[in-house]
């Protein structure tokens, strides 16, 4: 039997693995650890940040209006309410609270002097104040006494004010003054001196208005409208002042009410309050600013005021209304009334409330991509490792 040579032909494959550089296992391990650390840190930061709001831009808002306070007094108590009022005088004037009214008895003098009651608190911004002028008188009709409702700048030496005044000769007028500027006055009207006249003074922005009501059924009438007025802090007061012949003056007031914004701190008290039961006398102690005398309509030659330590503006000559002639009906304006008017409501510029966006929502996409890329990188490195070894 002859031997036969059997040749086995192996088919050649046309596919060859590409030649890849050897990658050291240490490098693969390091790269894997780095990617794992990145994934863990990213996941931890996303977890910490979940639910944390991203604050949107807040809508702009206007400042809130100052709180309005109502101060009123019908003077029905046994004595003056010193929690509201302080008295002051630079003469020996007396103030008595009797029969539901306030009576100021102001003595004669050789120069203009005053007696007042003023609120303990300083008023700031807009306000409306009302009072009843019950009566005013001087002995033998001497000239001249005043009965006044006023906002006065006591801190500035009483050199700025906004007021309405009834004179003892039956003239009613209004006055506005800025510091170191001449007094501006309204047009005088004739009113009774022994009949109640309701008066009102108000300041809205830089406009001051005064009103009066003689009880004839027409209600408040606009007396004066002033612009470019004193807009600083001041003290509301009712007071009596003598002028010209500096006579004794007796005035009666009632039913004070005011809607005001109070300043943060009370104004230093002009004068010294007196303890009393039904009446009291207050003497001037220390330097008390003297209210500038209100310029008055002149019915004849005006005596030259006696010089005093407090500068006193000389009254401007004003034509005296014809006696007995009562001005015709004055058109009734629409005053700003603080009766049932509600407290101003703060105005806030508002729109749709923006919904805060949380990082849990905003960061979820970034976290998913980070983790996905890390996983893909690990798969690629793992495949290369398998092919290399």
C-alpha positions as CSV (number, residue, x, y, z in Angstrom):
1,X,0.0,0.0,0.0
2,X,1.5,3.2,-1.1
3,X,1.5,6.3,1.0
4,X,-0.4,9.2,-0.3
5,X,0.4,12.7,0.6
6,X,-2.6,14.7,1.6
7,X,-2.3,18.4,1.4
8,X,-4.7,20.5,3.4
9,X,-5.3,23.9,1.8
10,X,-6.4,26.5,4.3
11,X,-8.4,29.3,2.8
12,X,-6.9,32.7,3.4
13,X,-9.2,35.2,5.0
14,X,-9.3,38.6,3.5
15,X,-10.1,40.2,6.8
16,X,-7.4,41.3,9.2
17,X,-7.7,43.1,12.5
18,X,-6.2,46.5,12.3
19,X,-3.0,47.0,14.1
20,X,-3.7,48.9,17.2
21,X,-1.2,50.4,19.6
22,X,-1.0,48.7,22.9
23,X,-2.7,50.6,25.7
24,X,-1.4,50.1,29.1
25,X,-4.0,48.8,31.5
26,X,-3.0,51.5,34.0
27,X,-4.0,54.2,31.6
28,X,-7.4,52.6,31.1
29,X,-7.9,52.3,34.8
30,X,-6.9,56.0,35.4
31,X,-9.2,57.2,32.6
32,X,-12.1,55.1,34.0
33,X,-11.5,56.5,37.5
34,X,-11.5,60.1,36.2
35,X,-14.7,59.7,34.3
36,X,-16.3,57.9,37.3
37,X,-15.3,60.9,39.5
38,X,-16.8,63.4,37.0
39,X,-20.0,61.5,36.9
40,X,-20.3,61.2,40.7
41,X,-19.5,64.9,41.3
42,X,-22.0,65.9,38.6
43,X,-24.7,63.8,40.1
44,X,-23.9,65.1,43.6
45,X,-24.1,68.8,42.5
46,X,-27.4,68.2,40.7
47,X,-28.8,66.5,43.8
48,X,-27.7,69.4,46.0
49,X,-29.2,72.0,43.6
50,X,-32.6,70.3,43.1
51,X,-35.5,72.6,44.1
52,X,-33.3,75.6,44.5
53,X,-35.2,78.6,42.9
54,X,-33.7,80.9,40.4
55,X,-35.1,84.2,41.3
56,X,-36.7,86.1,38.4
57,X,-36.4,89.9,38.1
58,X,-38.9,91.4,40.6
59,X,-41.4,93.8,39.2
60,X,-40.8,97.4,40.1
61,X,-43.1,98.8,42.8
62,X,-43.9,102.3,44.0
63,X,-43.1,103.3,47.6
64,X,-46.0,102.7,49.9
65,X,-48.0,105.8,51.0
66,X,-47.4,106.9,54.6
67,X,-50.0,105.8,57.0
68,X,-52.7,108.5,57.6
69,X,-53.8,109.3,61.2
70,X,-57.0,111.0,62.2
71,X,-56.7,113.4,65.2
72,X,-59.9,114.9,66.5
73,X,-61.1,116.7,69.6
74,X,-64.5,118.1,70.4
75,X,-63.2,119.6,73.7
76,X,-65.9,118.0,75.8
77,X,-63.6,116.8,78.5
78,X,-63.1,118.4,81.9
79,X,-59.7,119.8,80.7
80,X,-57.5,120.0,77.7
81,X,-56.2,116.6,76.4
82,X,-52.5,117.0,76.9
83,X,-51.9,113.7,75.1
84,X,-52.8,115.7,71.9
85,X,-52.2,119.3,72.7
86,X,-49.5,121.6,74.1
87,X,-50.0,125.3,74.9
88,X,-47.7,128.2,74.3
89,X,-47.7,131.9,74.7
90,X,-45.3,134.8,74.8
91,X,-47.7,136.8,76.9
92,X,-49.8,135.8,79.9
93,X,-52.6,134.3,77.8
94,X,-54.9,131.7,79.3
95,X,-56.6,128.6,77.8
96,X,-59.8,127.2,79.2
97,X,-61.8,124.2,78.2
98,X,-65.4,124.8,79.3
99,X,-68.8,123.8,77.9
100,X,-67.4,121.8,75.1
101,X,-65.2,124.6,73.6
102,X,-61.7,126.0,74.0
103,X,-61.5,129.7,75.0
104,X,-58.3,131.7,74.6
105,X,-58.1,134.9,76.7
106,X,-55.2,136.9,75.4
107,X,-54.2,140.1,77.3
108,X,-53.2,143.4,75.9
109,X,-49.6,144.1,75.1
110,X,-47.2,146.7,73.6
111,X,-46.3,144.5,70.6
112,X,-47.9,141.7,68.8
113,X,-48.1,138.6,71.0
114,X,-49.8,135.2,70.8
115,X,-51.4,132.3,72.7
116,X,-52.0,128.9,71.1
117,X,-52.7,125.3,71.4
118,X,-50.8,123.1,69.0
119,X,-50.6,119.3,68.3
120,X,-47.8,117.5,70.1
121,X,-46.8,115.7,66.9
122,X,-45.2,117.0,63.8
123,X,-47.2,116.8,60.6
124,X,-45.5,115.7,57.3
125,X,-46.7,115.6,53.7
126,X,-50.4,116.0,52.8
127,X,-53.0,116.9,55.4
128,X,-56.5,118.3,55.9
129,X,-57.4,120.2,59.1
130,X,-60.8,121.6,60.2
131,X,-62.0,123.7,63.1
132,X,-64.9,125.8,64.2
133,X,-64.3,129.5,64.8
134,X,-67.1,130.2,67.3
135,X,-66.5,133.8,68.1
136,X,-63.9,136.6,68.4
137,X,-64.0,139.9,70.3
138,X,-61.8,142.8,71.6
139,X,-62.8,145.4,74.2
140,X,-64.6,148.2,72.4
141,X,-63.9,146.7,69.0
142,X,-60.2,147.7,69.3
143,X,-58.0,146.7,66.3
144,X,-57.0,144.1,65.9
145,X,-57.3,140.5,67.1
146,X,-57.1,137.3,65.1
147,X,-58.5,133.8,65.3
148,X,-56.4,131.3,63.2
149,X,-56.1,127.7,62.1
150,X,-52.6,127.2,60.8
151,X,-49.8,124.8,59.8
152,X,-46.6,126.5,61.1
153,X,-42.9,125.7,60.7
154,X,-41.9,126.0,64.3
155,X,-38.5,124.4,63.7
156,X,-37.8,127.2,61.2
157,X,-38.7,130.0,63.6
158,X,-42.4,130.2,62.6
159,X,-41.3,131.9,59.4
160,X,-43.3,129.6,57.1
161,X,-47.0,128.8,57.3
162,X,-50.3,128.1,55.6
163,X,-53.4,129.5,57.5
164,X,-56.9,130.9,57.4
165,X,-57.7,133.8,59.7
166,X,-60.8,135.6,61.0
167,X,-60.1,139.1,62.3
168,X,-61.9,140.9,65.0
169,X,-63.3,143.5,62.5
170,X,-65.2,140.8,60.6
171,X,-62.7,140.2,57.8
172,X,-61.7,136.6,56.8
173,X,-58.6,136.0,54.8
174,X,-56.0,133.3,54.0
175,X,-52.2,133.5,54.0
176,X,-49.3,131.5,52.7
177,X,-45.6,132.1,53.4
178,X,-42.3,130.5,52.6
179,X,-39.2,131.1,54.7
180,X,-37.6,134.5,54.0
181,X,-40.2,135.2,51.4
182,X,-43.0,137.8,51.5
183,X,-46.5,136.6,52.6
184,X,-49.0,135.9,49.9
185,X,-52.6,136.5,50.8
186,X,-56.0,135.8,49.4
187,X,-59.0,138.1,48.8
188,X,-60.7,139.3,52.0
189,X,-64.4,138.5,52.6
190,X,-66.7,139.7,55.3
191,X,-68.1,137.2,57.9
192,X,-69.9,137.6,61.2
193,X,-67.6,137.8,64.3
194,X,-70.1,136.3,66.8
195,X,-71.3,133.5,64.6
196,X,-69.7,130.1,64.0
197,X,-67.6,129.9,60.8
198,X,-66.3,126.5,59.9
199,X,-62.8,126.6,58.3
200,X,-60.5,124.1,56.6
201,X,-56.9,124.2,55.5
202,X,-55.4,121.5,53.3
203,X,-52.1,120.7,51.6
204,X,-51.9,118.3,48.7
205,X,-48.4,118.2,47.2
206,X,-47.3,121.8,46.6
207,X,-50.9,123.2,46.5
208,X,-52.5,124.7,49.6
209,X,-56.2,125.5,49.8
210,X,-58.4,127.1,52.4
211,X,-62.2,126.9,52.7
212,X,-64.9,128.4,54.9
213,X,-68.6,127.7,55.7
214,X,-70.8,130.4,57.2
215,X,-73.6,127.9,57.9
216,X,-75.8,129.3,55.2
217,X,-76.5,125.8,53.7
218,X,-74.0,126.1,50.9
219,X,-71.3,124.1,52.7
220,X,-67.6,124.8,52.3
221,X,-66.6,127.4,49.7
222,X,-63.1,127.7,48.4
223,X,-61.5,130.8,49.8
224,X,-57.9,130.6,48.5
225,X,-55.8,128.4,46.3
226,X,-52.0,128.8,46.8
227,X,-49.2,127.2,44.8
228,X,-45.5,127.1,45.6
229,X,-46.4,126.7,49.3
230,X,-44.4,125.5,52.3
231,X,-44.2,121.7,51.9
232,X,-42.0,120.9,54.9
233,X,-42.9,119.4,58.3
234,X,-44.9,121.6,60.6
235,X,-47.3,121.9,63.6
236,X,-51.0,122.3,63.3
237,X,-52.4,124.9,65.8
238,X,-55.3,127.1,66.6
239,X,-54.2,130.4,68.0
240,X,-54.9,134.0,68.8
241,X,-52.7,137.0,68.0
242,X,-53.1,140.7,68.7
243,X,-52.0,143.4,66.2
244,X,-52.1,147.1,65.4
245,X,-53.4,148.5,68.8
246,X,-52.4,145.2,70.5
247,X,-55.7,144.8,72.4
248,X,-56.9,142.0,74.6
249,X,-58.5,139.3,72.5
250,X,-61.0,136.6,73.4
251,X,-61.5,133.7,71.0
252,X,-63.6,130.5,71.2
253,X,-62.8,127.4,69.1
254,X,-64.5,123.9,68.8
255,X,-64.5,120.6,66.8
256,X,-60.9,120.3,65.6
257,X,-60.2,117.4,63.3
258,X,-57.3,116.5,61.0
259,X,-56.2,113.8,58.7
260,X,-52.4,113.8,58.8
261,X,-49.2,111.9,58.3
262,X,-47.1,112.1,61.4
263,X,-43.4,112.6,61.2
264,X,-41.1,110.0,62.9
265,X,-40.4,112.2,65.9
266,X,-42.4,114.9,67.7
267,X,-41.4,118.5,67.2
268,X,-39.7,120.1,70.2
269,X,-42.4,121.7,72.2
270,X,-42.6,125.5,71.9
271,X,-43.2,126.8,75.4
272,X,-44.0,124.7,78.4
273,X,-47.2,122.8,78.9
274,X,-49.1,123.5,82.2
275,X,-50.9,121.0,84.3
276,X,-54.5,122.1,84.8
277,X,-58.0,121.1,85.7
278,X,-60.3,123.3,83.7
279,X,-58.1,126.3,82.9
280,X,-54.5,127.3,83.0
281,X,-52.0,130.0,82.3
282,X,-48.8,129.5,80.4
283,X,-45.9,131.9,80.6
284,X,-43.2,132.1,78.0
285,X,-40.1,130.2,79.2
286,X,-37.0,130.3,77.1
287,X,-36.8,131.3,73.4
288,X,-40.2,130.5,71.9
289,X,-40.5,131.4,68.2
290,X,-43.1,134.0,67.7
291,X,-45.5,133.3,64.9
292,X,-45.1,136.0,62.2
293,X,-48.1,138.3,62.4
294,X,-50.6,137.7,59.7
295,X,-50.8,140.6,57.3
296,X,-54.3,142.2,57.6
297,X,-56.5,144.3,55.4
298,X,-56.0,147.9,56.4
299,X,-59.0,149.9,57.2
300,X,-57.0,153.0,58.0
301,X,-53.4,154.0,58.7
302,X,-51.5,151.0,60.0
303,X,-49.3,151.7,63.0
304,X,-45.7,150.7,62.6
305,X,-45.0,147.5,64.5
306,X,-42.8,147.9,67.5
307,X,-39.4,146.2,66.9
308,X,-39.0,142.9,68.9
309,X,-36.4,140.3,69.0
310,X,-38.4,138.2,66.5
311,X,-38.4,139.6,63.0
312,X,-42.0,140.5,62.1
313,X,-43.1,141.0,58.4
314,X,-44.8,144.3,57.8
315,X,-48.4,143.6,56.6
316,X,-49.1,144.3,53.0
317,X,-51.7,147.0,52.3
318,X,-54.9,145.4,51.2
319,X,-58.0,147.3,50.1
320,X,-60.7,147.1,52.8
321,X,-64.0,145.6,51.5
322,X,-66.9,148.1,51.5
323,X,-68.6,147.8,54.9
324,X,-71.9,146.0,54.7
325,X,-71.3,144.6,51.2
326,X,-71.3,140.9,51.2
327,X,-69.6,139.2,48.3
328,X,-71.9,137.5,45.9
329,X,-72.3,133.7,45.7
330,X,-68.9,132.1,45.3
331,X,-68.9,129.1,43.0
332,X,-68.5,126.1,45.3
333,X,-65.4,124.1,44.3
334,X,-65.1,120.4,44.8
335,X,-62.8,120.3,47.9
336,X,-60.8,117.4,48.8
337,X,-62.8,116.0,51.6
338,X,-61.4,113.6,54.2
339,X,-64.7,112.4,55.6
340,X,-65.3,108.8,54.8
341,X,-62.4,108.8,52.3
342,X,-60.4,105.6,52.9
343,X,-56.7,105.7,53.7
344,X,-54.7,105.8,50.5
345,X,-53.8,102.3,49.3
346,X,-50.2,101.7,48.3
347,X,-50.1,101.4,44.5
348,X,-47.9,98.5,43.3
349,X,-47.0,98.1,39.7
350,X,-47.7,94.4,39.2
351,X,-48.1,91.9,36.5
352,X,-48.3,88.1,36.2
353,X,-46.4,86.6,39.0
354,X,-43.3,84.9,37.5
355,X,-43.0,81.2,38.4
356,X,-39.5,80.5,39.8
357,X,-37.5,78.0,37.7
358,X,-35.7,75.4,39.8
359,X,-32.3,73.9,39.0
360,X,-33.9,70.5,39.3
361,X,-35.6,71.3,36.0
362,X,-32.9,73.5,34.4
363,X,-30.1,71.1,35.3
364,X,-31.7,67.8,34.4
365,X,-30.7,68.0,30.7
366,X,-27.1,68.9,31.5
367,X,-26.9,66.0,34.1
368,X,-28.3,63.5,31.6
369,X,-25.8,64.5,28.9
370,X,-22.9,64.4,31.3
371,X,-23.7,60.9,32.6
372,X,-24.4,59.7,29.1
373,X,-21.1,61.0,27.7
374,X,-19.2,59.4,30.6
375,X,-20.9,56.1,29.9
376,X,-20.1,56.2,26.2
377,X,-16.5,57.1,27.0
378,X,-16.3,54.1,29.4
379,X,-17.7,51.8,26.7
380,X,-15.2,53.0,24.1
381,X,-12.3,52.5,26.4
382,X,-13.5,49.1,27.3
383,X,-13.8,48.0,23.7
384,X,-10.3,49.3,22.9
385,X,-9.1,47.3,25.9
386,X,-10.7,44.1,24.6
387,X,-9.3,44.6,21.1
388,X,-5.8,45.4,22.4
389,X,-5.6,42.3,24.6
